[in-house]
Amino acid sequence: MPVTNTSGGASGIVGTRSRLTRYAALILVACLAGVLAWALATALATSPTVAPSGGATVLRVGWTDDPETLNPFVGQMGTALEIYALNYDFLTRHDPRTLTPKPGLATSWRHSPDGKTWTFTLRRGVKWQDGRPFTSADVVFSFNYVIKNEMGAFTGYTTFIKRVEAVDRYTVRFVCSRPKANMLELAVPILPAHVWSTVDPEAAGAGYPNKPPVVGTGPFQVVEYRPNKFVRLVANEQYWRGAPQVDELIFQIYQSPDTMRMDLRSGAIQAATKLPLAQLKTLQGDKDLALSTQNPQLVVHDLGFNCYTGAASQGNPVLLDPAFRQALNYAIDKEQICRVAYFGLARPGETTLVSHYWVDPDWHWTPAVDERYTFDLEKAKAKLDAAGYRDTDGDGLRESRGKPITLRLWALASEPNEQTAGKMITGWLRQVGLKVKYEVLDTGALMDRMWDKRGKQFAPDYDLFLWGWNSELDPNFTLSVFTTSEIGSWSDTNWSNEEYDRLFAEQQSTIDPQKRKHLIDRMQELMYEETPMIFLAEPSRINAWNASQWEGWVRAPADAGAAVGVHPVVDSYIFAQPRTAAVPAQSTVRWGGLIVAGVIIGAAVGVLLTRRARLRVSEGLES
C-alpha cells in the first residue's frame, strides 16, 4: 500500500567399520544436501515471482544510471524523469501505440479561437497517495509555482502562460499571451499543493531532497531510495487507471552493464535498459528475452563545448570562438565512431533532433551536401591556422595568446561507448596540434563541474564533454535547452544566440506544423553553423525484458518499440505481471531434481542412520 509522507579386537574392527559406514552416509547426505541447496537457490533465482517483501510480487528493472535526485525541479537524468512519470501524473499522457497525447489527469480540453485560452476538465475521484483528494487547486498551484518562481526545470513548458486559474473544483483555465503550440505536451508533474506549498522555492530549485515517501497520484510511489543502489516503489492500489499488476517495482542500479546483462539472463531482474551494444548477438540468442534496438528516448550523443562568456567561466577561452569550434568538426570521423565505438549500431549525428523518426512533419533538419562538415584532418588544420591558432614554436602544439592550447575532455563512467569515442577524439585532436587531457568521470562529478559556482556566481569549470540529449515527442523542450534563458539551468554548453532565441519564441506560438517546421529547421541550422556542440551519433539502445515468464509488456510505439525505458510512457510497469501458466520448463527440471534428491536422501538416512543421527542431519540442514 502507498504510504503517507508525514530496513582392539574384532569388536573394535566392527565398531570402526560401523563408524566408517556412518561417516560415508553422512558425506553422501551432505553432498546431496549441497545439490539440493544449489538447485533450490537456482530455482528461486529464476522464479518470476521472487518475493523478498513478505510475499509481494516484485518487478525488477536494471539501470546503469542513478536518478541522482527525487526532486523534479532538479533531476535531469532520464532515469529521474522515469521516476517522476511513475510517482506523479500530468494533465495529458501519451498513447503507447501512437505516442500522441491523450487524457491524463485532464479528461478533456478546448481552446478559444485565437488559441490563447485553454480550458481543461479534470478527472474526478483521484486521490493523492496520502489519501487527500486531488482538485483543480493542485493544478493551479503546480503551474503557478513554476511561473511565479521561474523554476528553470519547467519554464520551457510554461512560456506564454500568463496565469492559471481554477474555474471550479474540477476545471482549470490557462490564459496565454500568445497561442501555444505545445499546450498538450506540458511535461510538468502535477504536485500536491498541501505538500509543496510548504517548500521554499529557492530550496526546491537547489538541494531539496524530496525524501520518500514521495506523494503523488501516479501508479507507483517511491518509498525507498539508496543512491547508486536501488529505487523501490510500491503500487498505488487507488490509481485511477487501476492498480498495477505487481506489488512493488524496484529499479536496480548497476555499476557494470555486463553484470546487469548476466542478472537479466539469470532471472535476477526481469528487464534492463541500455544494455551493452557489444552483447547484441548474445542477447538475441536468449529465447527468454524480447529486445528492442530502437532509440526510444530519441538520444543523440554529442561533444559539447563550454561557450559561457561570463567573467567567472573556468573554460578555455578558445572555445568561445565559433571558428575554433567549427574547425574541430573536420577533425572528427563520425562514421568511424559509429562503426568502432558503437559496433555499427548507430547513425552519425547531425542535430539535436534525431533523424528517421518523425513524419508529417519531420522535425529533423539535414544539412545540404555542400554544407556538411566532413572528416578531413588537413582541412581542420587549415581552418585552425586561418583562425589564428598556429604552432609558432614548432613543438607540435598550437597556441593561443602565446600559450599552448590545452583542453580537458571528459566522458561518463556509465557510457562505455562514449568512452571509446573519447579516446578516438583525443587522438584526432592531438593530430591537429591540440593538447588534450582525457578523463572519465561519474555523472555527479561531471554535473558538479558543469554547474559549478563561485559563491553565488555561475562559474562552469569544464572545456569539452561527451554526453547526450534525448528529445521529447514534441521538439519544444529539447530546443529550449539551448536558449540563453537556460544558461545556468538546463543548458550544458551555455551557448547564446539572439536569432535562435527569437526563432524559439516564434515557433512556440506557431500552430501550423509546416510553418513551425520552417522555423525549427533554421534553429538547427544555426546550431550546426556555430557548433556549440558536435552531434556525433544517434545510438541504438538495447532494452530487453523477460517475455517467457512475464506478460503484459506494452511496447511503445506499437510492434517494434521498447517496453521499458520509454519515458514518459510507463504502461509496462502498470500491466507487466508473471505469466499464469505452469512453471517454466527449466524450473520444472530443477524441481524434479529436487524431488529425486529428496528421495535419495530419505532412503540413505532411513537405512544407514539412527534416529538420533537423522535428527542431527536434519538440524544441520535447517540451520
Number of C-alpha atoms within 10 A of each C-alpha: 13 23 17 16 15 8 1 7 7 8 9 10 11 11 13 13 12 13 12 12 14 17 14 13 18 19 12 16 21 16 13 17 19 13 15 21 14 14 20 16 12 16 20 16 17 21 18 25 19 19 15 9 10 6 10 14 19 25 26 23 25 28 25 23 22 24 24 19 21 22 21 23 22 22 18 16 16 19 20 20 18 19 25 26 24 24 23 24 22 22 25 22 23 21 16 22 14 10 15 15 15 17 18 17 24 22 14 16 17 12 16 10 9 8 18 18 18 19 20 21 21 24 19 15 10 19 17 21 29 17 14 12 14 25 24 21 20 20 29 20 21 20 25 19 17 20 21 11 14 16 21 19 19 21 20 24 23 22 17 20 21 15 16 21 18 19 14 13 14 17 20 23 22 20 19 18 14 19 22 24 19 19 18 17 22 18 21 25 22 21 25 24 18 12 13 17 14 8 13 11 18 12 11 17 20 11 12 18 14 17 15 18 20 25 27 28 29 27 28 32 29 26 18 17 20 12 12 16 14 20 21 19 27 24 24 25 17 20 18 17 12 12 16 23 19 19 21 23 22 19 23 21 21 19 15 15 21 14 12 26 23 12 18 25 20 14 21 20 26 25 29 27 24 22 24 20 21 16 13 15 9 9 21 13 9 12 11 17 20 18 22 20 19 17 23 24 19 21 22 27 24 22 25 24 25 26 28 24 14 12 9 15 21 18 22 20 15 20 19 17 14 15 18 21 23 21 24 24 25 21 24 25 20 25 18 16 24 22 14 16 24 23 16 16 20 25 21 21 23 26 27 28 28 26 19 10 13 13 8 8 11 16 23 20 21 16 15 7 8 7 11 14 19 17 17 15 20 13 17 23 22 15 19 22 15 13 14 15 23 21 20 13 11 8 9 16 20 25 20 16 9 12 10 20 20 18 20 17 22 24 26 21 19 20 20 18 22 27 20 16 26 24 15 17 22 20 16 19 19 15 17 21 21 21 20 18 12 18 15 20 14 14 19 12 11 20 16 12 14 24 18 20 16 10 7 7 13 19 21 26 20 25 23 23 26 23 21 17 19 19 18 19 18 16 16 21 19 18 20 21 21 25 23 17 17 20 19 20 16 21 18 24 25 25 23 19 14 10 12 23 17 13 17 21 18 16 22 23 20 18 14 10 14 14 12 20 19 14 20 25 19 16 23 21 19 15 19 24 16 17 25 26 26 25 26 28 28 27 24 21 24 24 26 29 26 23 19 14 22 21 16 17 20 22 20 25 18 14 11 12 20 28 31 25 26 23 21 23 23 23 23 22 25 23 16 20 22 21 16 9 8 9 14 14 9 11 19 13 14 17 18 13 16 21 13 13 17 16 12 15 19 13 11 16 22 12 9 17 18 12 11 9 14 17 13 12 18 12 10 11 13 7 6
